[in-house]
């Protein structure tokens, strides 16, 4: 087969698939660093998370502008690996910069740049999924990537969290990101045949405009993108503020020596940090298992997996509010088990749905649209930060219930094409 939409007749390489999966571990190191190291570090140093929430919002808004355009350019040039390498190295450099300065604005600037580059890298990375898996196994490969990715968080918790806010932790995290990303940057390439790249940016912009105009008539994709927007809004907030919420909820218990879990008593600031690490390990250990287990199920029932995951995330939010500071075991069960199911299921099945709803020659463009829902989902982090600074972290967490319920409703409207039905070009 020839042409812009053609792919090589040779099947995907297992080595390339393994390298692609390993990159999920690499970029999860960044997400874990932001959640468990950077956010608590910033709050402890400057006493407020409002600036952090606003920076998160601004960075995701810029990414939302760039992602669809970059996705369409990828479809025209097929230089996905090059773009992935540039985004990855930019993120790593900015990530290391977080530990090179004591100035608040400079730290926020590094976070802004790292976040933009990280989110662009996710687009290029996701666009390579069809190049490392056959369509019928995309959910399985995606699930393995999600599961293995949480090993990156476990490494951050085990290796870096004990450093206790030292600037060196960001340099080490950047090195870990680079090491795990190199195989994908060298071994995975876009298997589609490249067309002429002259005028790629202008034609990509025109294509994006045309596709967005047609979205209301493509009901399954339209409802899915809106649902994903609402659900990922909660995920982005949870990822950013998980450690901060846990510390605020159990700070009093740790101070008076009543914080106990699995027979271990966690006392003082050091004990509170250890408790956060235990919660993080539970969350990510279960997320690893769920990601791998849900992969093959996502190949068969991706929308059902997303619905179950959204319900689990809703239960996790409510359980976190109910048990935070009151019952450590209930808190761990809520966020460690149900929260991990929500995280893993939404990421795993979401990528599979995009593959099912995308024509092969427009996969980058449609992952770009999917990326808009990831990047524009910024209301939650801003609202959480503002409410947390004025009314406390539990009230802030309860604000996440509304987008979860709306996302569940929108998912009920999504119908995927039946087996054998072709997806028409947008």
Secondary structure, 3 states (H helix, E strand, C coil): CCCCCCECCCCCCHHHHHHHHHHHHHHHHHHHHHHHHHHHHHHHHHCCCHHHHHHHHHHHHHHHHHHHHHHHHHHHHCCHHHHHHHHHHHHHHHHHHCCCCCCHHHHHHHHHHHHHHHHHHHHHHHHCHHHHCCHHHHHHHHHHHHHHHHHHHHHHHHHHHHHCCCCHHHHHHHHHHHHHHHHHHHHCCCCECCCCCCCHHHHHHHHHHHHHHHHHHCHHHHHHHHHHHHHHHHHHHHHHHHHHHHHHHHHHHHHHCCCEECCEECCHHHHHHHHHHHHHHHHHHHHHHHHHHHHHHHHHHHHHHHHHHHHHHHHHHHHHHHHCCCCHHHHHHHHHHHHHHHHHHHHHHHHHHHHHHCCHHHHHHHHHHHHHHHHCCCHHHHHHHHHHHHHCHHHHHHCHHHHHHHHHHHHCCCCCCCCCCCCCCC
